[in-house]
């Protein structure tokens, strides 16, 4: 058995900050609710809105029934997985 399966030993994915190859998880100046965070959230929701509008437009343009049904089934499955994960 490899040593990182033993919880008494440090795992290879938890690096010591004193190591030469240590990379911090994120910049120190990044804060929740900062301007950078707010701009990123606005861009994310604008992107989500564009994708939703494109999917709804595809439902109206594509007359072939199985394609929108398959898309709806996929979106429903994604929503179900997101719901169960929370």
C-alpha positions in Angstrom: 0.0 0.0 0.0 1.3 3.4 -0.9 2.2 5.6 2.1 -0.4 8.4 1.3 -3.2 6.0 1.9 -2.1 6.0 5.5 -3.6 9.1 7.1 -0.7 9.4 9.5 1.6 10.5 6.8 1.3 13.7 4.8 -0.4 13.3 1.4 1.5 14.3 -1.8 -1.3 16.8 -2.7 -0.9 18.7 0.6 2.4 20.4 0.1 4.4 22.1 2.9 4.6 25.9 2.3 8.4 25.7 3.0 8.9 23.3 0.0 10.4 24.7 -3.2 7.6 23.4 -5.4 4.8 24.8 -3.2 2.2 26.8 -5.1 -0.4 28.7 -3.1 -4.1 28.0 -3.8 -4.8 31.6 -4.9 -3.6 35.1 -4.6 -3.7 36.7 -1.2 -5.5 39.9 -2.5 -8.6 38.0 -3.7 -11.5 38.5 -1.4 -15.1 37.4 -1.5 -17.3 40.4 -2.5 -14.4 42.3 -4.1 -14.7 44.2 -7.4 -12.9 41.5 -9.2 -15.3 38.9 -7.8 -18.4 41.0 -8.7 -17.2 41.6 -12.3 -16.5 37.8 -12.7 -20.0 37.0 -11.4 -21.6 39.4 -13.8 -19.7 37.9 -16.7 -20.7 34.4 -15.6 -24.4 35.2 -15.4 -24.3 37.1 -18.7 -22.7 34.0 -20.3 -25.4 31.8 -18.7 -28.1 34.1 -20.0 -26.7 33.9 -23.5 -26.5 30.1 -23.4 -30.1 29.9 -22.1 -31.4 32.2 -24.9 -29.5 30.2 -27.5 -31.0 26.9 -26.2 -34.5 28.4 -26.3 -33.9 29.8 -29.7 -32.8 26.3 -30.9 -36.0 24.9 -29.6 -38.0 27.3 -31.8 -35.8 26.9 -34.9 -35.3 23.2 -35.0 -38.6 21.5 -36.1 -37.3 18.0 -35.6 -38.9 16.6 -32.4 -36.1 14.2 -31.1 -33.5 16.9 -31.0 -35.3 19.3 -28.6 -36.5 16.3 -26.6 -32.9 15.1 -26.2 -31.7 18.5 -25.3 -34.5 18.9 -22.7 -33.6 15.4 -21.4 -30.0 16.4 -21.0 -30.8 19.7 -19.3 -33.2 17.9 -17.0 -30.5 15.4 -16.1 -28.0 18.2 -15.4 -30.5 20.0 -13.2 -31.2 16.7 -11.3 -27.5 16.1 -10.7 -27.0 19.7 -9.5 -30.0 19.4 -7.3 -28.9 16.1 -5.7 -25.3 17.4 -5.3 -26.4 20.3 -3.1 
